[in-house]
Each structure stands twice: as C-alpha cells, then as structure tokens.
Amino acid sequence: ACRAGRSFRACGDVAASIAAMRRLPFIMRPADPTTPADPAALWTEFAAPLRTFVRRRVPPDVDADDVVQDVFLRIVRHQAQLTSVVDLEAWIYRVTRTALSDALRGAQRRRARASNVD
C-alpha cells in the first residue's frame, strides 16, 4: 500500500497516492482558517495544473509526478503557515518553483555523477 512520503514510482499509481493524501492531517485554508480543507480536495484542485506547470519546465529525466507529490508533502509539513497565507494559489506555486529547483539540482548532480563514473 502507498504511504505518505513515498514517491509515485514507489506507490505505483495515482489512485494509491490520492488515498495516501486522504490519510494525511487536515490542511487549513487561509480564506477560512476555522474550516479544515480536505487534502484530497486540494489535490483535485491543484495536481493537474501543477503537473502541467512542472512538465513544461523539466527535462525528460526528471519525473514531474514526483515533483508534484513533493509539493503536496511540503504543503502538509508547513500547514501551520497556511493560516497566514494571503493567496494560497500563489504560495503553492512558489513552493512548486522551489521543489522544481531542488529536483533540477538533484538531476544535475545525478548526471554529473554518472559522467564521472564513466
């Protein structure tokens, strides 16, 4: 079974990942900090546009689904900050750009190590 924190490759499919998201703690939406948002609802709202955003910016050796999942894990880890976020969508895209930079740096390091081994 897929557990939170595992990549899509390890989980095997998106449905299992969504099920894992439902088991994560609730995320507070800043528009109404008294009402918890369902992580699956955030996934439904933002996963497809973020995946498109990431796919347009990564080389083929970087898995866009892994980057998007990393974004949602970062959202859960920083859920306490969401109550002070003015624009949730802008914040999520900022987190996505950071995760994208991290993934690109990691891919660059892997390519450098692979060329050093040869």
Disulfide bonds with the S-S distance in Angstrom:
Cys2-Cys11 2.01
